Amino acid sequence: MQQRKTRLKIGNSQQIAPYIFVAPFILSFLIFFSYPLFQAVLMSFQSVLPDQVTFVGLDNFKRLNNESFYKALYNNFKYTVFTVIVLIPLPLVLAVFLNSKLMRLKNLFRSALFLPALTSIAVAGIIFKLVFSELDGALMNTFIQWLGFDSQKWLYHSGLSMFALVVIATWRWIGINILYFLSALQNIPKELYEAADIDGAGLFSKFYKITVPLLKPITIYVLTITIYGGFAMFTESYMLWGSRGSPQDIGLTMVGYIYQQGFQYFDLGFGSTIGLVLLVITLGVSMIQLKFMGLFGKED
């Protein structure tokens, strides 16, 4: 009888143990994701002002039909496209060079390229604001003057300000993407390259026929987080223009618009509506990207 009770206790503990291990994740998911999402959906149908909460139906969604919202959405799409163009092929090529046997001082270059990811955003913001200053003595203006061009007001022109944002994003994230590609490159069997050498394949042939296809999983991952980062961009814009915002909304982003409406104007209902729209757009773009990359719709 005593042995049977002991077995029942052991059996029950083995059944309960998996739930105990997953409980922290489930609780954190419910508290920090599900509950805020539910509240955001609820608040999107309300006017949430200090000491005043009223149900307004679809009025917040109707308010999205304004110039600032379309400008923020356009800026995010343009920024995302440019960062994808830069932060996918450039880290890939640099990772191939850093993984090459002919490359010297690999650790030095890896550390130098990853250092921006460890740099304080506040310090970097001050530096880049000085670099892209409209003064003639600013670093970028000094450089283009050396090339024979006139000084530019980098943060007051739409195209130039977008260039500045992409430069900051490249400086900030290129080292992390290089590490992703490096880790994947080191898992490619060397025998494939040796067999290609025996067949007389050149460097470009090995890159396009061996390296690129075998890096597809990590490329999809880097592409996904780059798209997400493009639509979630806020820090770079805030670094250059601060809480006062950019002139004519040339640097306004969707997250910046949420911050502006929700925390500067204290209109949390409208801010929640913008956040929900951003969530739907991001999910839609990600699904299209994954479908295009062949992850959905596969038949066994």
C-alpha positions as CSV (number, residue, x, y, z in Angstrom):
1,M,0.0,0.0,0.0
2,Q,2.8,2.4,0.9
3,Q,4.6,1.6,-2.3
4,R,1.5,2.4,-4.4
5,K,1.1,5.8,-2.7
6,T,4.8,6.5,-3.4
7,R,4.3,5.6,-7.1
8,L,1.2,7.9,-7.3
9,K,3.2,10.8,-5.8
10,I,6.0,10.2,-8.3
11,G,3.6,9.9,-11.2
12,N,1.8,13.1,-10.2
13,S,5.1,15.0,-9.8
14,Q,6.2,13.9,-13.3
15,Q,2.9,15.1,-14.8
16,I,3.0,18.4,-12.9
17,A,6.7,19.1,-13.6
18,P,6.3,20.2,-17.2
19,Y,3.7,22.8,-16.2
20,I,5.9,24.1,-13.5
21,F,8.7,24.7,-16.0
22,V,6.6,26.4,-18.6
23,A,4.7,28.5,-16.0
24,P,7.1,31.4,-15.9
25,F,6.9,31.8,-19.7
26,I,3.1,31.5,-19.7
27,L,2.8,34.1,-16.8
28,S,5.2,36.5,-18.5
29,F,3.3,36.1,-21.8
30,L,-0.1,36.8,-20.2
31,I,1.2,39.7,-18.0
32,F,3.5,41.5,-20.5
33,F,1.9,40.7,-23.8
34,S,-1.6,39.4,-23.8
35,Y,-2.9,41.8,-21.1
36,P,-1.3,44.9,-22.7
37,L,-2.6,43.9,-26.1
38,F,-6.1,43.4,-24.8
39,Q,-5.9,46.8,-23.1
40,A,-4.6,48.4,-26.3
41,V,-7.6,47.0,-28.3
42,L,-10.0,48.2,-25.6
43,M,-8.4,51.7,-25.5
44,S,-8.5,52.0,-29.3
45,F,-12.3,52.3,-29.0
46,Q,-12.1,54.8,-26.1
47,S,-11.1,58.4,-25.6
48,V,-8.5,58.0,-22.8
49,L,-7.6,61.4,-21.5
50,P,-6.4,62.4,-17.9
51,D,-9.3,61.5,-15.5
52,Q,-11.6,61.0,-18.5
53,V,-12.4,57.7,-20.2
54,T,-15.3,57.6,-22.7
55,F,-16.3,55.1,-25.4
56,V,-16.0,56.6,-28.8
57,G,-16.5,53.6,-31.1
58,L,-14.5,53.9,-34.4
59,D,-13.7,57.6,-34.0
60,N,-10.1,56.9,-33.3
61,F,-9.7,54.9,-36.5
62,K,-11.4,57.7,-38.5
63,R,-8.8,60.1,-37.1
64,L,-6.1,58.1,-38.7
65,N,-7.0,59.8,-42.0
66,N,-4.6,62.7,-41.5
67,E,-1.4,63.9,-43.1
68,S,0.9,63.1,-40.1
69,F,-0.2,59.4,-40.0
70,Y,0.4,59.0,-43.8
71,K,3.8,60.8,-43.5
72,A,4.8,58.5,-40.6
73,L,3.8,55.4,-42.5
74,Y,5.6,56.6,-45.6
75,N,8.7,57.3,-43.7
76,N,8.7,53.9,-42.1
77,F,8.2,52.1,-45.4
78,K,11.0,54.1,-47.0
79,Y,13.3,53.6,-44.0
80,T,12.6,49.8,-43.9
81,V,13.3,49.4,-47.6
82,F,16.7,51.2,-47.4
83,T,17.8,49.3,-44.3
84,V,16.9,46.0,-45.9
85,I,18.9,47.0,-49.0
86,V,21.9,47.9,-46.8
87,L,21.8,45.6,-43.7
88,I,21.4,42.3,-45.6
89,P,24.0,42.2,-48.4
90,L,26.6,44.4,-46.7
91,P,26.9,42.3,-43.5
92,L,26.8,39.1,-45.6
93,V,29.8,40.2,-47.7
94,L,31.7,41.5,-44.7
95,A,31.0,38.2,-42.9
96,V,32.4,36.2,-45.8
97,F,35.6,38.3,-45.8
98,L,35.9,37.9,-42.0
99,N,35.4,34.1,-42.3
100,S,38.1,33.8,-45.0
101,K,41.4,32.2,-44.3
102,L,43.2,35.0,-46.1
103,M,41.8,37.7,-43.7
104,R,44.1,38.9,-41.1
105,L,43.3,40.6,-37.8
106,K,39.9,39.0,-37.8
107,N,39.3,39.6,-34.1
108,L,40.2,43.2,-34.3
109,F,37.7,43.8,-37.2
110,R,35.0,41.8,-35.4
111,S,35.4,43.8,-32.2
112,A,35.4,47.1,-34.1
113,L,32.3,46.3,-36.1
114,F,30.4,45.0,-33.0
115,L,31.4,47.9,-30.8
116,P,28.5,50.2,-31.9
117,A,26.0,47.7,-30.4
118,L,27.6,48.3,-27.0
119,T,27.8,52.0,-27.3
120,S,25.4,54.2,-25.2
121,I,22.5,55.4,-27.4
122,A,22.5,58.8,-25.6
123,V,26.2,59.3,-26.3
124,A,25.8,58.2,-29.9
125,G,22.8,60.5,-30.4
126,I,24.8,63.5,-29.4
127,I,27.7,62.6,-31.6
128,F,25.5,61.9,-34.7
129,K,23.6,65.1,-34.1
130,L,26.9,67.0,-34.3
131,V,28.1,65.0,-37.3
132,F,24.9,65.9,-39.3
133,S,24.8,69.5,-38.1
134,E,24.0,72.2,-40.6
135,L,27.2,74.1,-39.6
136,D,30.0,74.3,-42.1
137,G,32.4,72.8,-39.6
138,A,30.3,69.7,-39.1
139,L,31.9,66.4,-40.1
140,M,29.6,65.5,-42.9
141,N,29.7,69.1,-44.3
142,T,33.5,69.1,-44.1
143,F,33.6,65.9,-46.0
144,I,31.4,67.0,-48.8
145,Q,33.1,70.3,-49.0
146,W,36.4,68.4,-49.5
147,L,34.6,66.6,-52.4
148,G,33.7,70.0,-53.9
149,F,30.0,70.3,-52.8
150,D,28.2,72.9,-50.7
151,S,27.3,72.5,-47.1
152,Q,23.9,70.9,-46.5
153,K,21.2,71.2,-43.8
154,W,21.0,67.4,-43.2
155,L,18.2,67.5,-40.7
156,Y,16.0,69.9,-42.6
157,H,15.6,68.1,-45.9
158,S,13.6,64.9,-46.4
159,G,16.1,63.0,-48.5
160,L,19.1,64.0,-46.5
161,S,17.5,63.2,-43.2
162,M,16.5,59.8,-44.4
163,F,20.2,59.2,-45.5
164,A,21.2,60.2,-41.9
165,L,18.8,57.8,-40.4
166,V,20.0,54.9,-42.6
167,V,23.6,55.7,-41.7
168,I,22.9,55.6,-38.0
169,A,21.0,52.3,-38.4
170,T,23.9,50.8,-40.4
171,W,26.4,51.9,-37.8
172,R,24.3,50.5,-35.0
173,W,23.2,47.1,-36.4
174,I,25.8,46.0,-39.0
175,G,28.0,44.3,-36.4
176,I,25.1,42.2,-35.0
177,N,24.0,41.1,-38.4
178,I,27.7,40.2,-39.2
179,L,27.7,37.9,-36.2
180,Y,24.6,36.2,-37.3
181,F,26.0,35.5,-40.8
182,L,29.4,34.5,-39.3
183,S,27.9,31.9,-37.0
184,A,26.0,30.4,-40.0
185,L,29.1,30.5,-42.3
186,Q,31.1,28.5,-39.7
187,N,28.5,25.7,-39.9
188,I,28.8,25.2,-43.6
189,P,30.8,22.0,-44.2
190,K,34.3,22.8,-45.7
191,E,34.1,19.7,-47.8
192,L,31.6,21.5,-50.1
193,Y,34.1,24.2,-50.9
194,E,36.9,21.6,-51.4
195,A,34.7,19.7,-53.8
196,A,33.9,22.9,-55.7
197,D,37.7,23.7,-55.9
198,I,38.3,20.3,-57.4
199,D,35.6,21.0,-60.0
200,G,37.3,24.3,-60.8
201,A,34.6,26.6,-59.4
202,G,35.7,30.2,-58.8
203,L,35.1,32.5,-55.8
204,F,31.9,34.0,-57.2
205,S,30.5,30.6,-58.3
206,K,31.1,29.2,-54.8
207,F,29.5,32.2,-53.2
208,Y,26.3,32.1,-55.3
209,K,25.9,28.3,-55.5
210,I,27.1,27.2,-52.0
211,T,27.2,30.1,-49.6
212,V,24.0,32.0,-50.4
213,P,21.7,28.9,-50.6
214,L,23.0,27.5,-47.4
215,L,22.6,30.8,-45.6
216,K,18.9,31.0,-46.5
217,P,17.6,30.2,-43.0
218,I,19.7,32.9,-41.3
219,T,19.1,35.3,-44.1
220,I,15.3,35.0,-43.6
221,Y,15.8,35.6,-39.9
222,V,18.0,38.7,-40.4
223,L,15.5,39.9,-43.0
224,T,12.6,39.4,-40.6
225,I,14.2,41.3,-37.7
226,T,15.4,44.0,-40.1
227,I,11.8,44.6,-41.3
228,Y,10.6,44.6,-37.7
229,G,13.3,47.0,-36.7
230,G,12.4,49.3,-39.7
231,F,8.8,49.6,-38.6
232,A,9.6,49.8,-34.9
233,M,12.3,52.5,-35.5
234,F,12.1,55.3,-32.9
235,T,15.5,55.7,-31.3
236,E,17.3,57.0,-34.3
237,S,14.7,59.7,-35.0
238,Y,14.6,60.7,-31.4
239,M,18.4,60.9,-31.3
240,L,18.4,63.5,-34.1
241,W,15.3,65.6,-33.4
242,G,14.4,65.0,-29.8
243,S,10.9,65.3,-28.3
244,R,10.1,68.4,-30.3
245,G,10.0,66.4,-33.5
246,S,11.3,67.0,-37.0
247,P,10.4,69.9,-39.3
248,Q,7.4,69.1,-41.5
249,D,7.5,65.5,-40.0
250,I,10.4,64.5,-42.2
251,G,11.6,62.2,-39.5
252,L,8.3,61.2,-38.0
253,T,7.8,57.4,-37.6
254,M,4.9,55.3,-36.5
255,V,6.4,54.6,-33.1
256,G,7.3,58.3,-32.8
257,Y,3.7,59.2,-33.7
258,I,2.5,56.8,-30.9
259,Y,4.9,58.5,-28.5
260,Q,3.7,62.0,-29.6
261,Q,0.0,61.3,-29.3
262,G,0.1,59.0,-26.3
263,F,2.7,60.6,-24.0
264,Q,3.0,64.2,-25.2
265,Y,-0.6,64.9,-25.9
266,F,-1.8,62.3,-23.4
267,D,-4.3,60.9,-25.9
268,L,-3.7,57.2,-25.1
269,G,-6.8,56.0,-27.0
270,F,-5.6,57.4,-30.3
271,G,-2.0,56.2,-29.5
272,S,-3.4,52.7,-28.9
273,T,-5.2,52.9,-32.3
274,I,-1.9,53.8,-34.1
275,G,-0.2,50.9,-32.3
276,L,-2.8,48.4,-33.4
277,V,-2.5,49.6,-37.0
278,L,1.3,49.3,-36.8
279,L,0.9,45.7,-35.4
280,V,-1.4,44.7,-38.3
281,I,0.9,46.2,-40.9
282,T,4.0,44.6,-39.4
283,L,2.4,41.2,-39.2
284,G,1.1,41.5,-42.8
285,V,4.5,42.5,-44.2
286,S,6.2,39.7,-42.3
287,M,3.7,37.1,-43.5
288,I,4.2,38.3,-47.1
289,Q,7.9,38.1,-46.7
290,L,7.8,34.6,-45.2
291,K,5.5,33.5,-48.0
292,F,7.8,34.9,-50.6
293,M,10.8,33.2,-49.0
294,G,9.0,29.9,-49.3
295,L,8.4,29.1,-45.6
296,F,4.6,28.9,-46.0
297,G,2.7,26.7,-48.3
298,K,5.2,23.9,-48.5
299,E,4.0,20.4,-49.2
300,D,5.6,17.4,-47.6
